[in-house]
């Protein structure tokens, strides 16, 4: 397998570009929202837009545009995208809420006891708006990439 083969995989390239753009957009969008630069968003899950959603929608659009929207692989991509988006907005979001509550318990109830004070990550999932942002970004990247390569 050569690099040219990888770069000629249009579905893969659409997914990578959508994911990369989502990660790059997170710090400036966080700055606009809170007025603070948080460069940690470049490498983290959570935040606007959802890189999970943009990655999956990007690859799904890439598959649909290059293999056909009536192909079996497109149907599989849709199913996988639905699972990942549900997970990003549902299960992982709830896990983040649980982490937040557990951190409060550690801070308030267990202060001074020999229990690890390491905080759990609270930003695990995405709000519905972050997921919609990722979906939109994935769609746009898929369409623009297809227009660019012809």
SEMI-962669 format. One line per field, with one value per residue (C-alpha): residue number from 1; residue in one letter; x, y, z. Coordinates in Angstrom, 1 decimal, decimal comma. Each point is the difference from the previous one (the first is absolute). Layout:
# SEMI-962669
k	[NUM_...]
r	[A_...]
X	[X_...]
Y	[Y_...]
Z	[Z_...]
***
This chain:
# SEMI-962669
k	[1_2_3_4_5_6_7_8_9_10_11_12_13_14_15_16_17_18_19_20_21_22_23_24_25_26_27_28_29_30_31_32_33_34_35_36_37_38_39_40_41_42_43_44_45_46_47_48_49_50_51_52_53_54_55_56_57_58_59_60_61_62_63_64_65_66_67_68_69_70_71_72_73_74_75_76_77_78_79_80_81_82_83_84_85_86_87_88_89_90_91_92_93_94_95_96_97_98_99_100_101_102_103_104_105_106_107_108_109_110_111_112_113_114_115_116_117_118_119_120_121_122_123_124_125_126_127_128_129_130_131_132_133_134_135_136_137_138_139_140_141_142_143_144_145_146_147_148_149_150]
r	[X_X_X_X_X_X_X_X_X_X_X_X_X_X_X_X_X_X_X_X_X_X_X_X_X_X_X_X_X_X_X_X_X_X_X_X_X_X_X_X_X_X_X_X_X_X_X_X_X_X_X_X_X_X_X_X_X_X_X_X_X_X_X_X_X_X_X_X_X_X_X_X_X_X_X_X_X_X_X_X_X_X_X_X_X_X_X_X_X_X_X_X_X_X_X_X_X_X_X_X_X_X_X_X_X_X_X_X_X_X_X_X_X_X_X_X_X_X_X_X_X_X_X_X_X_X_X_X_X_X_X_X_X_X_X_X_X_X_X_X_X_X_X_X_X_X_X_X_X_X]
X	[0,0_1,4_-0,7_-1,7_-2,4_-0,9_-0,4_-2,2_-2,4_-2,5_-2,2_3,0_1,3_-3,4_-0,2_3,5_-0,6_-3,3_1,5_3,1_-2,1_-2,3_3,0_1,6_-3,3_-0,5_2,4_-1,2_-3,6_0,6_1,8_-3,1_-2,2_2,0_2,6_2,8_2,4_0,1_2,4_-0,7_-3,1_2,3_0,6_-3,0_-3,5_-2,9_-0,6_-1,4_-0,2_-0,1_3,0_-1,6_-3,0_2,0_2,3_-2,9_-2,2_3,1_0,8_-3,6_-0,4_3,3_-1,3_-3,3_1,4_2,7_-1,5_-3,7_-2,8_-1,6_3,1_0,2_3,1_-2,0_-2,7_2,7_1,5_-3,4_-0,5_3,4_-0,4_-3,3_1,6_3,0_-2,2_-2,4_3,0_1,6_-3,2_-1,6_2,2_3,2_-1,9_-1,6_3,4_1,2_-2,9_0,8_3,7_-1,1_-2,2_2,7_2,6_-2,4_-0,3_3,8_0,4_-2,7_-0,4_3,4_2,3_3,0_-0,5_2,6_-2,0_1,5_-0,8_0,5_-2,9_-2,0_-0,4_-3,3_0,0_-0,5_-3,0_-1,7_-3,1_-2,6_1,3_3,6_-1,2_-2,0_3,1_2,0_-2,6_-0,2_3,8_0,2_-2,7_1,7_3,5_-1,4_-1,7_2,9_2,5_-2,0_-0,3_3,8_1,0_-2,6]
Y	[0,0_3,4_3,5_0,7_-2,8_1,5_3,5_-1,5_-1,5_2,8_-1,2_-0,2_3,4_1,6_-1,6_1,2_3,6_0,2_-1,3_2,3_3,1_-0,8_-0,3_3,2_2,0_-0,9_2,5_3,0_-0,9_-0,5_3,4_1,7_-1,7_0,6_2,6_-2,4_-1,9_-3,6_-1,8_-3,3_-0,3_-0,7_-3,5_-0,7_-1,5_2,2_3,5_1,7_-1,4_-3,8_-1,5_-3,4_1,1_1,9_-3,0_-2,5_2,2_0,9_-3,6_-0,8_2,8_-1,0_-3,6_1,2_2,4_-2,4_-3,4_0,9_0,8_-3,4_-2,1_-2,4_1,7_3,3_-1,8_-1,3_3,5_1,4_-2,6_0,6_3,8_-0,3_-2,1_2,4_3,1_-1,6_-0,9_3,4_1,8_-2,5_-2,6_2,1_3,1_-1,8_-1,4_3,6_1,0_-3,0_1,1_3,5_-1,3_-2,4_2,9_2,0_-2,9_-0,4_3,8_0,4_-3,3_-1,6_3,0_-1,0_-3,8_-2,2_-0,3_1,1_3,6_-0,4_1,6_-2,0_1,4_1,7_1,0_-3,3_0,4_2,6_2,2_-0,3_3,3_-1,3_-3,2_2,0_2,2_-3,2_-1,4_3,3_0,2_-3,7_0,7_3,2_-1,6_-3,0_2,1_2,5_-2,8_-1,7_3,3_0,6_-3,4_0,0]
Z	[0,0_-1,0_1,1_-3,4_0,7_3,3_-1,5_-2,7_2,5_-0,2_2,8_2,4_-1,1_0,6_3,5_0,9_-1,3_1,8_3,3_-0,3_-0,7_3,0_2,3_-1,4_0,4_3,6_1,7_-2,0_0,5_3,7_0,1_-1,6_2,5_3,2_-0,9_1,0_-2,2_0,9_-2,3_1,7_-2,1_-3,0_1,5_2,1_-0,4_0,6_-1,2_-3,0_-2,7_0,8_-1,7_0,4_-2,0_-2,6_-0,5_-0,4_-2,2_-2,1_-0,7_-0,6_-2,5_-1,6_-0,4_-1,3_-2,5_-1,2_0,3_-0,4_2,4_-0,8_0,8_2,9_1,3_0,2_2,1_2,3_0,3_0,9_2,7_1,5_-0,2_1,9_2,8_0,4_0,0_2,5_2,2_-0,3_0,9_2,4_1,8_0,1_1,0_2,9_1,0_0,2_2,2_2,3_0,2_0,9_2,9_1,2_0,0_2,1_2,5_0,2_0,5_2,6_1,8_-0,1_0,5_2,1_-0,3_-1,6_-3,2_-3,3_-0,7_-3,8_-1,8_-2,5_-3,5_-0,2_-3,6_-1,7_-2,2_-2,0_0,3_-2,8_-1,5_-0,1_-1,7_-2,6_-0,6_-0,6_-2,3_-2,0_-0,2_-1,3_-2,6_-1,3_-0,1_-1,9_-2,6_-0,4_-0,2_-2,7_-1,9_0,3_-1,3_-2,7]
***
